[in-house]
Amino acid sequence: MSFFHKHPYQPFIQPNTEKLIVGTLPPPRFSTGKLLEKDVDFCYGSYYNSLWLFIDEIHNLNLRYDNSQAAIEERKQFLIQHKIGVCDIVDSCEREKIDASDLGMQNIQLRDVISYLQKYPSIHTILFTGGNSKNGPEYFFRRHIKQYNLKLEVVSDVVPRIHQFDLSLAADKDSKKISKQTQSRYIKTVSLTSASGAANRAVGSIPLYRKLKAENTKFTTFDFRVLQYREFF
């Protein structure tokens, strides 16, 4: 019998949001309510996903890591202050094994991220918490925007890879007709190295990481991602 994995959180977006974090799904325990002691009941609240640890390090926030409402509010206030939203692309999936593996997702239902971009005109950047590997956020986004006859154009092919697309060219999903807006609206996408522990091996193969590690043997995969995320957070 498969496990129905529904995303536990609605998108967190304000009228003046400028950047949108897009991942896949929190681990199943966030949907079942069986949180660990240091988990926070909010987007990217898993203590084993380091996104908030990176942000904490970059901004010296001294965040709480527990199940309290105060920990949730700290994160919400940071996002609001910095005009950052969260809208993971997977709404639900089924799993044979109850784990957090992206590859383990089946019968995947995606959120309509393009409709959120159209609803919130201040958004100009999407920050993917992972790249174009199968069932990653960029992978799903590429699949999603095909419905709108959109595609990503390469801006920079160096990690973190950067693309863009013109949202004004979005076609109607059903009729496929393009109602061209009077003004182009380019959305930039940035494919950050995943904040999950499983991505450490991928970091080890990045030329810049190897160079920095050779210069300083104490330089870690955590340090590298803080360096990478700092530019965008």
NORSULUR-V349377 format. One record per pair of residues at least 6 apart in sequence whose ideal C-beta (glycine too) atoms are under 6 Angstrom apart, sorted by the first residue. I is the first residue (numbers start at 0). J is the second residue. Records with the same first field share a line. If there is no record, write none. Layout:
I=J, J
This chain:
1=93, 95
2=94, 97
3=93
4=27, 92, 94
5=30, 91
6=24, 90
7=29, 30
8=42
10=86
11=84, 85
12=84, 119
13=79
15=82, 121
16=82, 84, 119, 121, 122
17=82, 121, 123
18=83, 124, 126
19=84, 86, 122, 125
20=85, 126
21=86, 88, 125, 127, 136
22=87, 128, 136
23=89, 101, 136
24=89
26=45, 99
27=97
34=66
37=46, 64
38=44, 45, 46
39=70
41=71, 74
42=85
43=50, 51
46=64
47=196
48=194, 195
49=194
50=194
53=224, 225, 228
54=232
55=62
56=225
57=229, 232
62=73
63=69, 70
86=112, 115
88=109, 110, 112, 136, 139, 140
90=108, 110
91=108
92=104, 107
93=105, 106
94=103
96=103
101=134
102=134
104=134
109=139, 143
113=147, 169
116=122, 166
124=187
125=188
126=189, 231
127=136, 137, 190
128=191, 193, 194
129=135, 136, 193
130=137, 190
131=137, 138
137=190
146=172
147=169, 170
148=170
149=164, 169
151=162, 164
152=163
153=162
154=161, 162, 163
155=161
158=205
159=189, 190, 191, 227
160=190
161=189
162=188
163=185, 187
164=186
165=183, 185
166=184, 186
167=180, 183, 184
170=176, 177
189=231
192=198, 202, 224
199=220
202=208, 220, 223
208=223
211=218
212=218
